[in-house]
Amino acid sequence: MLIEIKDMYKTYTLGETTVNALGGVSLHVDYGEFVAIMGHSGSGKSTMLNILGALDTPTSGSYKLDGREVSTMSRNELARFRNQKLGFVFQNFNLLPRTSAVEQVELPAFYGGCKLSARARRARAIELLTMVGLGKRLYHTPAQLSGGQQQRVAIARALMNDPPVILADEPTGNLDTKSSIEIVTFLQELNAKGITIVMVTHEDDIASYAKRRIVMKDGKVDREDDPRLGEKAV
């Protein structure tokens, strides 16, 4: 089992107000799955993704990724673990405005203390951009790329350190229909190569590309189902 969450709670205190973002969530993701996490605003899906991405820590409960307990790691341990095990794709792309596509893709290796030489980093970045169909856009900045192309750069960047898991937070949220289908289809292709995908989305048609759908409500898992079969799994 790649991801295992057990009895997880997350509570925020805002002044005199206490917000229970997660209320005893348990779930798992196996190696090679493509899972969509859905839910309305306030359902807890974004909090769950932040915890899965080691960007936040639970108030209580267990989170194991690839056999290691993540919830008790120190900040430095989390940073190293996040860089080695996780790739991130965001709704807003999170690209540096004046940086070329190839340099954007190199960044995770550079900041992660990767032992690759500068030449090897560049070769790896070019390989990934070519794989996502941007071999002729290596030195374009974000302003010179369409939204769909920018998201492809983000996917290539997420793959730079060869992580076992890609976490995608509303990856089609800022794209038109054609580009959205291209991006989610590409995520499917990555999954077919063995990469585990966990995607947050509020769109049913996008979630239908996943192998399994987890629907959250009021900080808990409301149901799980297989959108291809239309049957509840639990």
Sequence and secondary structure as in RCSB ss.txt:
>XXXX:A:sequence
MLIEIKDMYKTYTLGETTVNALGGVSLHVDYGEFVAIMGHSGSGKSTMLNILGALDTPTSGSYKLDGREVSTMSR
NELARFRNQKLGFVFQNFNLLPRTSAVEQVELPAFYGGCKLSARARRARAIELLTMVGLGKRLYHTPAQLSGGQQ
QRVAIARALMNDPPVILADEPTGNLDTKSSIEIVTFLQELNAKGITIVMVTHEDDIASYAKRRIVMKDGKVDRED
DPRLGEKAV
>XXXX:A:secstr
  EEEEEEEEEEEETTEEEEEEEEEEEEE TT EEEEE  TTSSHHHHHHHHTTSS  SEEEEEETTEE TT  H
HHHHHHHHHHEEEEETT    TTS HHHHHHHHHHHTT    HHHHHHHHHHHHHHTT TT TT  GGGS HHHH
HHHHHHHHTTT  SEEEEESTTTTS HHHHHHHHHHHHHHHHTT EEEEE S HHHHTTSSEEEEEETTEEEEEE
ETTTTEE  
